[in-house]
Amino acid sequence: MTFTTTRCLIRPFEQHDIEPFMAYRNDLDWMQHQSFKGLTYEEYKRSLLGDQAIAQGIQLAIIDQATNDLIGDLYVNQDLTTYWIGYTISPRHARQGYAYEVVSGLIHHLSDRGAETIKAGALPTNEASIALLRKLNFTYVTMEDDEQIYQLDLSPNKTGT
């Protein structure tokens, strides 16, 4: 899966992305609200560069088109017409509108692929992520394990298309 937004290219990971990915993913203070962290280079390499299928979940690199730098990542998992998403922006690029831009682009991309529902989970303490989901018109639906689950309904009978 590859697509672009105004400032970013979203694409599969490449080997040269792993070290910058590790720089923010292994920053345990920054990643306090996230899973998939604290791994070794080889563990990330196997996860990010191995065969990935959207039905099992894929991790995508967010590349700043102006600098060609990795600035974050997206997670996408498809179950029929429902997609689960996750997102992380590196601390150096936080609070610059990248998360909103990229997740908005992802929603449009998935909608074009037939998505009817998009779901995302956030820890109750992850105020920035919850604010982003609300800004993108996701609604709170339930609590699963320790995460609040939010949902965006794109189905034709709900959107009027």
SULHU-V725642 format. One record per residue. N is the residue number from 1. OMEGA is omega in degrees with one decimal (* if undefined). Layout:
# SULHU-V725642
{{N	OMEGA} {N	OMEGA}}
This chain:
# SULHU-V725642
{{1	179.4} {2	173.0} {3	179.8} {4	169.9} {5	-178.2} {6	-175.8} {7	-168.7} {8	169.3} {9	176.5} {10	-174.5} {11	174.0} {12	178.2} {13	173.1} {14	-173.9} {15	-178.2} {16	177.1} {17	-169.8} {18	-179.4} {19	175.8} {20	175.5} {21	179.6} {22	-176.5} {23	178.5} {24	-179.4} {25	179.7} {26	171.7} {27	-170.1} {28	173.9} {29	-179.8} {30	-174.1} {31	-175.8} {32	-177.6} {33	-172.9} {34	169.2} {35	-179.4} {36	-178.2} {37	174.4} {38	-179.2} {39	177.2} {40	176.9} {41	-178.2} {42	178.5} {43	177.0} {44	-179.7} {45	179.2} {46	-177.9} {47	-172.7} {48	-175.0} {49	178.5} {50	176.6} {51	178.7} {52	175.9} {53	-176.1} {54	178.9} {55	175.4} {56	-179.0} {57	177.8} {58	176.1} {59	-178.6} {60	178.8} {61	172.2} {62	-175.8} {63	173.9} {64	-176.2} {65	-179.0} {66	-175.7} {67	-174.3} {68	179.3} {69	171.3} {70	-179.0} {71	179.7} {72	-179.5} {73	176.7} {74	172.5} {75	178.7} {76	177.6} {77	-177.5} {78	171.4} {79	-174.3} {80	-178.9} {81	176.1} {82	178.5} {83	171.3} {84	179.9} {85	171.8} {86	-175.6} {87	175.6} {88	173.6} {89	-179.7} {90	-178.1} {91	179.6} {92	-175.6} {93	-179.9} {94	175.3} {95	177.0} {96	177.2} {97	-178.9} {98	-177.8} {99	179.1} {100	-178.9} {101	-174.9} {102	179.7} {103	173.8} {104	177.9} {105	178.1} {106	178.7} {107	179.1} {108	179.8} {109	-179.8} {110	176.6} {111	177.7} {112	178.9} {113	176.9} {114	178.2} {115	174.9} {116	-179.9} {117	173.8} {118	-179.2} {119	176.4} {120	177.0} {121	177.1} {122	173.2} {123	179.9} {124	-179.9} {125	-177.8} {126	-174.4} {127	-179.4} {128	-179.9} {129	178.5} {130	178.0} {131	177.8} {132	179.9} {133	178.5} {134	178.8} {135	179.8} {136	176.6} {137	170.8} {138	176.2} {139	177.8} {140	179.6} {141	-177.3} {142	174.0} {143	175.9} {144	-174.9} {145	-179.2} {146	-176.0} {147	169.2} {148	-179.3} {149	178.6} {150	-175.0} {151	173.1} {152	-177.8} {153	179.5} {154	-174.5} {155	-176.2} {156	-178.1} {157	177.8} {158	-175.6} {159	178.6} {160	179.5} {161	*}}
